[in-house]
Amino acid sequence: MCMVIFAPLFAIFAFATCGGYSGGLRLSVDCLNKTESNLSIDVVFAYPFRLHQVTFEAPTCEGKERQKLALTGDFSSSAEFFVTVAVFTFLYSLAATVVYIFFQNKYRENNRGPLIDFIVTVVFSFLWLVGSSAWAKGLSDVKVATDPKEVLLLMSACKQPANKCMAVHSPVMSSLNTSVVFGFLNFILWAGNIWFVFKETGWHSSGQRYLSDPMEKHSSSYTQGGYNQDGYGSSGGRSQQASLGPPSEEFGQQPSGPTSFTNQI
């Protein structure tokens, strides 16, 4: 029941916090000639983080000329893979919930439903581990590429000591950090559910039968051996008693003969 409740919610949080992200940073370039300065340079980027396509203009502090620059890096592969896994997890969770509630008999028919559920659970556990790890590395690279100090190094005006370059504000990455956390929570949720799904399959029941058969054979042979031992003891006692000869009463009998001298005469 916990899997049915939490799996769709965790998947929604994962792809919503990553796929719906939009952030930016603001820079300022104060030239020696104040008329050439630009104190509000906005750089906006969003999912899927193809930063090399994010362009902005900065003053060169050499007249009215403007320099067109772009951020560095393309981190769309890890981000899109992460969101794709989250979307398919959400859809499968909804479908599995409907099957569990309304088609329980069909689900257990021929053991096909539990086997499919077990295989899909293992696959999604692996995908969440790979996707979360890849996106965690991608997010780390996004933070470096959008660091205001790194972006200021791209501007030629900031390489001149007479000009003053500074960051007005940095991008807020809290939602992206949350997406990574929910990614690993999804992995823990799906990996922890593998055992419970496996118990529903025929593989688990067949394994229990395989373990119980040798134990039953061992117990039956033990019981039979004990019975034979008891029988052997009783029969041995009887045969031993028979071989000892007549009972003790026979040893007490006296031989027949005359009882007196008068009777002999």
ChimeraX attribute file (.defattr): number of C-alpha atoms within 10 A of each C-alpha:
attribute: neighborCount
match mode: 1-to-1
recipient: residues
	/A:1	7
	/A:2	8
	/A:3	14
	/A:4	14
	/A:5	12
	/A:6	14
	/A:7	20
	/A:8	21
	/A:9	15
	/A:10	22
	/A:11	24
	/A:12	18
	/A:13	18
	/A:14	29
	/A:15	25
	/A:16	17
	/A:17	19
	/A:18	24
	/A:19	20
	/A:20	12
	/A:21	18
	/A:22	18
	/A:23	14
	/A:24	15
	/A:25	20
	/A:26	17
	/A:27	21
	/A:28	20
	/A:29	25
	/A:30	20
	/A:31	23
	/A:32	15
	/A:33	12
	/A:34	11
	/A:35	11
	/A:36	18
	/A:37	21
	/A:38	18
	/A:39	18
	/A:40	14
	/A:41	17
	/A:42	16
	/A:43	20
	/A:44	16
	/A:45	20
	/A:46	15
	/A:47	16
	/A:48	19
	/A:49	23
	/A:50	18
	/A:51	21
	/A:52	14
	/A:53	14
	/A:54	16
	/A:55	14
	/A:56	15
	/A:57	15
	/A:58	24
	/A:59	24
	/A:60	23
	/A:61	25
	/A:62	12
	/A:63	10
	/A:64	11
	/A:65	11
	/A:66	14
	/A:67	14
	/A:68	12
	/A:69	16
	/A:70	15
	/A:71	19
	/A:72	19
	/A:73	17
	/A:74	17
	/A:75	20
	/A:76	16
	/A:77	14
	/A:78	22
	/A:79	23
	/A:80	19
	/A:81	18
	/A:82	28
	/A:83	25
	/A:84	15
	/A:85	20
	/A:86	28
	/A:87	18
	/A:88	13
	/A:89	24
	/A:90	20
	/A:91	13
	/A:92	17
	/A:93	20
	/A:94	16
	/A:95	11
	/A:96	16
	/A:97	17
	/A:98	13
	/A:99	15
	/A:100	17
	/A:101	10
	/A:102	10
	/A:103	12
	/A:104	12
	/A:105	12
	/A:106	13
	/A:107	19
	/A:108	15
	/A:109	10
	/A:110	11
	/A:111	14
	/A:112	13
	/A:113	19
	/A:114	19
	/A:115	19
	/A:116	13
	/A:117	19
	/A:118	19
	/A:119	14
	/A:120	16
	/A:121	22
	/A:122	16
	/A:123	13
	/A:124	20
	/A:125	22
	/A:126	15
	/A:127	18
	/A:128	26
	/A:129	19
	/A:130	19
	/A:131	25
	/A:132	28
	/A:133	17
	/A:134	17
	/A:135	25
	/A:136	22
	/A:137	14
	/A:138	19
	/A:139	22
	/A:140	11
	/A:141	15
	/A:142	19
	/A:143	14
	/A:144	15
	/A:145	18
	/A:146	22
	/A:147	15
	/A:148	20
	/A:149	15
	/A:150	13
	/A:151	19
	/A:152	19
	/A:153	12
	/A:154	15
	/A:155	19
	/A:156	13
	/A:157	23
	/A:158	20
	/A:159	14
	/A:160	14
	/A:161	10
	/A:162	13
	/A:163	17
	/A:164	15
	/A:165	23
	/A:166	15
	/A:167	18
	/A:168	14
	/A:169	13
	/A:170	16
	/A:171	17
	/A:172	14
	/A:173	15
	/A:174	10
	/A:175	17
	/A:176	22
	/A:177	16
	/A:178	14
	/A:179	27
	/A:180	24
	/A:181	16
	/A:182	23
	/A:183	29
	/A:184	21
	/A:185	19
	/A:186	26
	/A:187	20
	/A:188	14
	/A:189	19
	/A:190	23
	/A:191	19
	/A:192	14
	/A:193	17
	/A:194	17
	/A:195	14
	/A:196	11
	/A:197	18
	/A:198	18
	/A:199	13
	/A:200	17
	/A:201	19
	/A:202	15
	/A:203	12
	/A:204	14
	/A:205	13
	/A:206	11
	/A:207	10
	/A:208	11
	/A:209	10
	/A:210	11
	/A:211	11
	/A:212	12
	/A:213	11
	/A:214	11
	/A:215	11
	/A:216	11
	/A:217	11
	/A:218	11
	/A:219	12
	/A:220	12
	/A:221	12
	/A:222	11
	/A:223	12
	/A:224	10
	/A:225	12
	/A:226	12
	/A:227	11
	/A:228	11
	/A:229	11
	/A:230	11
	/A:231	12
	/A:232	12
	/A:233	10
	/A:234	12
	/A:235	11
	/A:236	12
	/A:237	12
	/A:238	11
	/A:239	10
	/A:240	11
	/A:241	12
	/A:242	11
	/A:243	9
	/A:244	8
	/A:245	9
	/A:246	10
	/A:247	10
	/A:248	8
	/A:249	7
	/A:250	9
	/A:251	8
	/A:252	8
	/A:253	8
	/A:254	7
	/A:255	5
	/A:256	6
	/A:257	6
	/A:258	8
	/A:259	8
	/A:260	8
	/A:261	7
	/A:262	7
	/A:263	7
	/A:264	7
	/A:265	5
